[in-house]
Amino acid sequence: MSAKSLLLLGRGGFGREVAAWIAARAMPFTVLGFLDDENPRESDVLGPIQGHEPRQDASYLTCFGDGRARHKVRTQLQARGARFASLVSPDAMTATPLEDAINSIFLGACSISAGVTLGDDLLVQGFAVVGHDVAIGTGVTISSHAFIGGHARLEPFCTIHPHAVVLPHIVVGEGAVVGAGAVAIRDVAPYTTVFGSPAKVIAYGKPHE
């Protein structure tokens, strides 16, 4: 398989981590460099994201921890003709095809079971486990060692932090945050942050416009 040319959007810590993963695991991409609005003087930054005219000889991948940022930048550039790739680690264990999740990253030995439905702009980190028939919305982030039980539903732009557990059939609402090590035994309301075992609400947020 020939390597595809790839431009990474965002040269923060996570962007550099993605570049390192691609090199270390011999993934089928050639990283041409980064686009970044905040680190324009770095030698591997080819220019800013804002105002970038998409290239037709390369694909793009957003490297932001925030799901809304991934979605916003992807939709803006895609509207101008950019093509977006997805990154699937060769260590990933999956019974669901992952490549159709546009602009998504599946790192390390994550495990995705059968019958999982996937949105776009996802980030699933190493050793996360997603059970059968889970529904994952656009812009969701699932951190390392998190566990998502079968038939759970993760609404768009929610975040599941490391070692958190979402029990089967639980719904995590849009924009909600399940804190590190939390155990969600009941539905999590949109734009709330829950923490603890069992998980309890510790903060209330507001919908993004």
C-alpha positions in Angstrom: 0.0 0.0 0.0 1.5 3.3 -1.0 1.7 6.1 1.6 -0.8 8.9 1.4 0.4 12.5 1.9 -1.1 14.0 5.0 -1.2 17.5 6.6 -1.9 17.6 10.3 -4.0 20.5 11.6 -2.6 21.6 14.9 1.0 21.4 16.2 0.2 21.2 19.9 1.2 18.3 22.0 -1.4 16.1 20.6 -0.5 16.9 17.0 3.1 16.0 17.6 2.0 12.8 19.3 0.0 11.8 16.3 3.0 12.5 14.0 5.1 10.3 16.3 2.5 7.5 16.3 2.5 7.5 12.5 6.2 7.2 12.3 6.6 4.7 15.1 3.9 2.3 13.8 4.7 2.6 10.1 1.2 3.8 9.3 0.5 4.3 5.5 0.9 8.1 5.6 3.7 10.6 4.8 3.3 13.6 7.0 4.1 16.7 5.0 4.0 19.0 8.0 1.5 20.9 10.2 -0.9 23.8 9.8 -1.1 25.8 12.9 -2.4 29.3 13.9 -0.5 29.5 17.2 3.0 28.2 16.3 3.8 29.8 12.9 7.5 29.9 13.4 8.2 26.2 13.9 10.1 24.8 11.0 7.6 22.0 10.3 4.6 24.4 10.2 3.7 25.1 6.6 1.3 27.9 7.4 -1.8 28.9 9.3 -5.1 27.0 9.3 -7.1 30.2 8.9 -7.2 31.2 5.2 -5.6 28.0 4.0 -6.4 27.0 0.5 -6.8 23.2 0.5 -4.3 21.2 -1.5 -5.5 18.4 -3.8 -2.4 16.4 -3.5 -2.8 15.7 0.3 -5.4 14.7 2.9 -6.0 16.4 6.2 -6.5 15.3 9.8 -7.4 17.5 12.7 -5.3 17.0 15.9 -7.2 18.8 18.6 -8.4 17.3 21.9 -11.6 19.2 21.7 -14.3 17.6 19.5 -16.0 20.8 18.6 -12.7 22.2 17.3 -12.1 19.1 15.2 -15.6 19.3 13.8 -15.5 23.1 13.1 -12.2 23.1 11.3 -13.0 20.0 9.3 -16.4 21.3 8.1 -14.8 24.7 7.1 -12.0 23.2 5.1 -14.2 20.4 3.6 -16.5 23.1 2.3 -13.6 24.5 0.3 -12.7 21.1 -1.1 -10.3 19.5 1.4 -10.2 15.7 1.7 -10.0 14.3 5.2 -8.3 11.0 6.3 -8.8 8.8 9.3 -6.1 7.3 11.4 -6.5 3.7 12.7 -3.6 2.3 14.7 -2.5 -1.2 13.5 -2.9 -2.2 17.1 -6.6 -1.4 17.2 -8.9 -4.4 17.7 -12.1 -3.8 15.9 -15.2 -5.7 14.8 -16.7 -2.5 13.2 -15.1 -0.8 10.2 -13.5 2.4 11.4 -12.2 4.0 8.2 -15.6 5.5 7.3 -15.5 7.8 10.4 -14.2 10.9 8.6 -11.4 12.9 10.3 -11.2 10.4 13.2 -8.3 9.0 15.2 -8.2 5.5 16.8 -4.9 5.2 18.7 -3.1 2.3 20.3 -4.8 -0.9 21.3 -8.3 0.4 21.5 -11.1 -2.1 21.2 -14.3 -1.5 19.2 -16.8 -4.3 19.2 -19.5 -5.3 16.7 -22.4 -3.2 15.6 -21.0 0.1 16.8 -22.2 3.2 14.9 -19.7 6.0 14.4 -20.0 9.7 13.8 -17.2 11.8 12.4 -14.4 13.8 14.1 -13.8 11.2 16.7 -10.9 10.6 19.0 -10.5 7.1 20.7 -7.3 6.7 22.6 -5.3 3.6 23.5 -6.8 0.8 25.6 -10.3 2.3 25.5 -13.0 -0.4 25.2 -16.3 0.2 23.3 -18.9 -2.6 23.7 -21.3 -4.0 21.1 -24.0 -1.8 19.5 -22.8 1.4 21.1 -23.8 4.6 19.2 -21.0 7.3 19.1 -21.9 10.7 17.9 -19.9 13.3 16.0 -16.9 14.9 17.9 -16.9 12.4 20.8 -13.7 11.9 22.7 -13.0 8.6 24.5 -9.8 8.7 26.6 -7.4 5.9 27.5 -8.7 2.9 29.5 -12.3 4.1 29.4 -15.0 1.4 29.1 -18.3 2.0 27.3 -20.9 -0.8 27.8 -23.0 -2.4 25.2 -25.9 -0.3 23.7 -24.7 2.9 25.4 -25.2 6.1 23.5 -22.6 8.9 23.4 -24.2 12.0 22.1 -22.2 14.5 20.0 -19.2 16.3 21.5 -19.3 14.5 24.9 -16.0 13.5 26.5 -15.2 10.4 28.4 -12.0 10.8 30.5 -9.5 8.1 31.4 -10.6 5.0 33.3 -14.3 6.2 33.3 -17.0 3.6 33.0 -20.3 4.1 31.1 -22.6 1.1 31.9 -24.6 -0.6 29.2 -27.7 1.3 27.8 -26.6 4.6 29.5 -27.0 7.8 27.5 -24.3 10.5 27.8 -25.8 13.7 26.6 -24.4 16.2 24.1 -21.4 18.1 25.4 -21.4 16.2 28.7 -18.2 15.3 30.5 -17.6 12.0 32.4 -14.6 12.6 34.7 -11.6 10.4 35.1 -12.5 7.2 37.0 -16.2 8.0 37.2 -18.8 5.3 36.9 -22.0 6.4 35.1 -24.8 4.2 36.3 -27.6 6.4 35.1 -28.0 8.8 32.1 -25.8 11.9 32.0 -27.6 15.1 31.2 -26.3 17.3 28.3 -23.6 19.8 29.2 -23.1 18.5 32.7 -19.9 17.2 34.2 -20.1 14.1 36.4 -17.5 12.6 38.7 -17.1 9.9 41.2 -18.5 6.3 41.7 -21.4 6.4 41.3 -21.1 9.5 39.1 -22.7 12.7 40.4 -23.1 16.1 38.8 -20.4 18.5 39.8 -20.8 21.2 37.2 -23.3 22.5 34.7 -22.4 24.0 31.3 -24.2 25.8 28.6 -25.0 24.7 25.0 -22.5 26.0 22.4 -24.0 28.1 19.6 
